[in-house]
Amino acid sequence: MRYVGRITDWNDEKGFGFVAPNGGGDRAFVHIKAFERVSRRPVGGQLISYELATDEKGRFRALGIRFVALRPKKESSSRAWPRKTIGAGFLVLLALAWLSSRMPLAVFLAYAGASLIAFILYGADKSAAENNRWRTPESTLHVVALLGGWPGALIAQGIFRHKSKKAEFQTIFWTTVVLNCAALLWLLESGKAVVVDRAIFGP
């Protein structure tokens, strides 16, 4: 007999949660490996159908799980494009500032390098999420963004559609963007960036 219910308390990094049956009743444990066809990652509140079983301790488990409702709509192009544009636009501005001698080369290279690392990390984490492999810790993504990789992170979020809808992640992410921009302004205003540039590349 198959049941229909909604996913609750879904932990995407660990790949498990619970399902609450429609009409009430006991929740059942849901694991990513119990889905018959994993064409997309489950999300909280998603409607699924499943068979009910019990484990050795008598706890309910959902097996033979199938999606029975469409995933929430992806961001429309009108909402998705600014991420890539903001990230790429900031890097272009840095490049122009360097070419016009308004910014040291070290600053541009630092942002470009950190952005490349961020882009690679997001792409790898997206692939890991889709294939149930080891995930990149969110703290690592935030540290890279704080160190100047946020433009590449924005581009990756727009291209891979990854981490762009998770409210808690986005709150911390934009906090790192603000802190990084504030640090950049301080470096430029205080002349510290020029000192670092000369130390690396010489007079």
Wavefront OBJ file of the C-alpha trace (Angstrom):
o trace
v 0.000 0.000 0.000
v 1.282 3.422 -0.932
v 0.902 6.567 1.136
v 1.167 10.237 0.251
v 2.720 12.871 2.497
v 4.984 15.884 2.700
v 8.684 15.939 3.556
v 9.519 17.640 6.867
v 12.772 18.472 8.666
v 14.822 17.755 5.538
v 18.611 17.939 6.027
v 20.018 18.274 2.528
v 23.667 17.951 3.560
v 23.022 14.597 5.290
v 20.348 13.475 2.840
v 17.553 12.563 5.222
v 14.390 13.865 6.872
v 10.862 12.712 7.609
v 7.514 12.489 5.852
v 4.213 13.427 7.489
v 1.321 11.503 5.889
v -1.650 13.451 4.536
v -4.619 13.094 6.828
v -2.451 12.651 9.920
v -0.575 9.745 11.442
v 2.966 8.833 12.468
v 5.889 10.323 10.609
v 8.263 8.021 8.746
v 12.014 8.372 8.253
v 13.086 9.391 4.723
v 16.548 8.796 3.270
v 17.810 9.986 -0.095
v 18.716 6.419 -1.060
v 15.093 5.305 -0.651
v 13.989 7.369 -3.667
v 13.363 5.245 -6.739
v 14.547 7.899 -9.190
v 16.563 10.814 -7.845
v 16.191 13.244 -10.738
v 16.352 16.172 -8.346
v 17.124 16.829 -4.692
v 14.191 16.655 -2.266
v 13.147 19.815 -0.446
v 11.102 20.429 2.669
v 7.349 20.559 2.051
v 7.566 18.476 -1.119
v 4.808 15.964 -1.784
v 5.902 12.336 -2.169
v 4.337 8.902 -2.344
v 5.920 5.985 -0.508
v 5.572 2.532 0.938
v 5.679 2.137 4.703
v 8.041 -0.252 6.478
v 9.606 -0.588 9.922
v 13.202 -1.064 10.988
v 14.536 -3.496 13.604
v 13.421 -1.140 16.374
v 9.889 -0.810 15.038
v 10.358 2.721 13.721
v 8.595 3.710 10.506
v 10.655 4.128 7.336
v 9.581 5.301 3.889
v 10.621 3.085 0.972
v 10.084 3.183 -2.780
v 9.730 6.954 -2.632
v 8.513 8.895 -5.659
v 7.916 12.583 -6.289
v 4.271 13.407 -6.940
v 4.498 17.186 -7.190
v 6.630 19.536 -9.193
v 9.577 21.086 -7.485
v 9.114 24.767 -6.608
v 9.770 26.874 -9.680
v 13.320 27.924 -10.277
v 14.202 31.552 -10.163
v 12.981 33.301 -13.259
v 15.607 34.718 -15.551
v 14.662 38.224 -14.407
v 15.643 37.291 -10.849
v 18.545 34.987 -11.678
v 20.604 37.187 -14.003
v 21.610 39.892 -11.449
v 23.739 37.402 -9.483
v 25.984 36.692 -12.442
v 25.942 40.311 -13.554
v 26.851 41.678 -10.115
v 29.691 39.186 -9.676
v 31.151 39.625 -13.148
v 30.545 43.378 -13.089
v 32.491 43.796 -9.851
v 35.479 41.915 -11.271
v 35.354 44.056 -14.413
v 35.317 47.221 -12.286
v 38.365 45.980 -10.383
v 40.160 45.272 -13.650
v 39.325 48.748 -14.986
v 40.444 50.347 -11.721
v 43.777 48.551 -11.997
v 44.238 49.448 -15.665
v 43.588 53.110 -14.835
v 46.126 52.921 -11.958
v 43.435 53.500 -9.339
v 43.926 50.121 -7.705
v 47.006 47.958 -7.093
v 47.427 44.800 -9.149
v 47.588 42.678 -5.972
v 43.979 43.565 -5.116
v 42.648 42.541 -8.518
v 44.624 39.277 -8.516
v 43.440 38.468 -4.983
v 39.776 38.858 -5.943
v 40.196 37.017 -9.246
v 41.971 34.094 -7.556
v 39.524 33.845 -4.667
v 36.587 34.077 -7.082
v 37.971 31.222 -9.159
v 38.331 29.090 -6.027
v 34.770 29.950 -4.963
v 33.396 29.060 -8.409
v 35.130 25.676 -8.339
v 33.919 24.932 -4.786
v 30.307 25.745 -5.660
v 30.443 23.592 -8.773
v 31.935 20.683 -6.844
v 29.374 21.032 -4.045
v 26.492 21.112 -6.528
v 27.780 17.916 -8.131
v 28.216 16.295 -4.708
v 24.653 17.223 -3.726
v 23.235 15.637 -6.869
v 25.282 12.448 -6.455
v 25.044 12.041 -2.666
v 28.776 12.528 -2.090
v 30.732 14.387 0.581
v 29.662 18.046 0.664
v 31.758 21.182 1.006
v 31.014 22.738 4.439
v 29.045 25.965 4.206
v 31.574 27.578 6.537
v 34.260 27.016 3.888
v 32.141 28.732 1.228
v 31.573 31.680 3.556
v 35.279 32.024 4.417
v 36.239 32.072 0.731
v 33.556 34.709 0.086
v 34.808 36.807 2.996
v 38.362 36.660 1.641
v 37.272 38.123 -1.701
v 35.697 35.191 -3.505
v 32.134 36.517 -3.314
v 32.031 37.716 -6.961
v 32.862 34.177 -8.137
v 30.368 32.789 -5.624
v 27.615 34.991 -7.062
v 28.442 33.863 -10.586
v 28.375 30.228 -9.449
v 25.069 30.664 -7.618
v 23.539 32.035 -10.804
v 24.995 29.408 -13.138
v 24.601 26.319 -10.949
v 21.449 27.550 -9.146
v 23.076 26.401 -5.938
v 22.635 27.867 -2.420
v 20.669 30.756 -3.947
v 17.358 29.954 -2.212
v 18.535 28.950 1.246
v 17.600 31.982 3.371
v 19.988 31.335 6.264
v 22.919 30.767 3.911
v 22.126 33.898 1.924
v 21.932 36.027 5.077
v 25.424 34.983 6.131
v 26.711 35.207 2.557
v 25.619 38.827 2.075
v 27.075 39.670 5.478
v 30.463 38.438 4.227
v 30.037 40.576 1.098
v 29.415 43.717 3.158
v 32.351 42.971 5.472
v 34.666 42.298 2.552
v 33.691 45.499 0.746
v 34.197 47.474 3.950
v 37.668 45.942 4.357
v 38.505 46.758 0.726
v 37.523 50.403 1.176
v 39.647 50.621 4.319
v 42.664 49.107 2.541
v 42.357 51.561 -0.339
v 41.706 54.626 1.822
v 44.509 53.836 4.271
v 47.041 53.046 1.562
v 47.651 49.546 2.951
v 46.809 47.982 -0.411
v 49.634 49.936 -2.087
v 52.095 48.760 0.564
v 51.103 45.125 -0.004
v 51.322 45.546 -3.773
v 54.847 46.995 -3.582
v 55.915 44.243 -1.197
v 54.811 41.633 -3.747
v 55.684 43.228 -7.068
v 58.246 45.829 -6.052
v 58.223 49.618 -6.651
l 1 2 3 4 5 6 7 8 9 10 11 12 13 14 15 16 17 18 19 20 21 22 23 24 25 26 27 28 29 30 31 32 33 34 35 36 37 38 39 40 41 42 43 44 45 46 47 48 49 50 51 52 53 54 55 56 57 58 59 60 61 62 63 64 65 66 67 68 69 70 71 72 73 74 75 76 77 78 79 80 81 82 83 84 85 86 87 88 89 90 91 92 93 94 95 96 97 98 99 100 101 102 103 104 105 106 107 108 109 110 111 112 113 114 115 116 117 118 119 120 121 122 123 124 125 126 127 128 129 130 131 132 133 134 135 136 137 138 139 140 141 142 143 144 145 146 147 148 149 150 151 152 153 154 155 156 157 158 159 160 161 162 163 164 165 166 167 168 169 170 171 172 173 174 175 176 177 178 179 180 181 182 183 184 185 186 187 188 189 190 191 192 193 194 195 196 197 198 199 200 201 202 203
